[in-house]
């Protein structure tokens, strides 16, 4: 049983990793417009967008059963994605400092959502107003970015900026996974984006644009670009209360540049988060469970087998004793022998 205890401890430890996974942080310029695409695990009818923990009525920015909705400076669109996913797009217009904080977009009710994604917004006056949302990380951490809107090809690349010259090429490979120092690229078949680029041990000098895709880096067949801002880890984004206005069923009026992301924590409707790391953890959890069941069945089988063997051995010893008793009582007369023989057979 000690083996089972160890296995369940590992299972609980892996589950704890999922809960503690950090949130996505997105930076946008003060006064600018920005949009985010939240890729969720399930499709749904009721959509919501709220601030903080969505516990109070004033935290709900938008709630609708329609495909589009607007509330003051906030708007939302919904569409069905591939593989049964839902995509909720949220847009901020004329962003102000008090927009900084924690947000949630999801499907179902805000208090008990079917599927949701949490993210943090950071409003800065150091960014271009036309840049939209920029993926933000803290120094010393790692970031993985998906290469969306690309078409699979045998040759894959990862570049700083837009691969305008050989010096900007970080990785150029035909393998599904390649690592070069702090940079890596990996293709995962069946995943949301397929191709992913990762930077580890981030420094402020990593702030800038990156691109990844398929084909020749200098003349790609298809590619995607992402911007990253690296901030000081000792000064994380802060949260400010935000008032809301009445929701109306009108399309979003802006065409802000949008970014896509998947939740880094598991949703209430699924045990597996939408990320390559989450997939590995999910498969590990399934493997641990299967191992636990295997060892449990093996333990039960061996216990029953040993019990059966002991029972047979004891029965055999008893038969030997009774047989020996019968032989030692050789008949002195026909009547006595018949009596002793009946006694032995009765005992057997």
Buried (B, 14 or more C-beta within 10 A) or exposed (E): EEEBEEBEEBBEEBBEEBEEBEBBBBBBBBEBBBBBBBBBBBBBEBBBBBBBEBEEEEBBBBBBEBEBBBBBBBBBBBEEBEEEBBBBBBBBBEBEEEBBBBBBBBBBEBEEBBBBBBBBBBBBEEBEBEBBBBBBBBBEEEBBBBBBEBEEBEBBBBBBEBBEEEEBBBBBBEEEEBBEEBBBBBBBEEBBBBBBBBBBEBEEEBBEBBBBBBBEBBEBEBBBBBBBBBBEEEEEBEBBEBEBEEBEEEEBEBEBBBBBBBBBBBBEBBEBBBBBBBBEBBEBBEEBEEBBEEBBEEEEEEEEEEEEEEEEEEEEEEEEEBEEEBEEBEEEEEEEEEEBEEBBEEEE
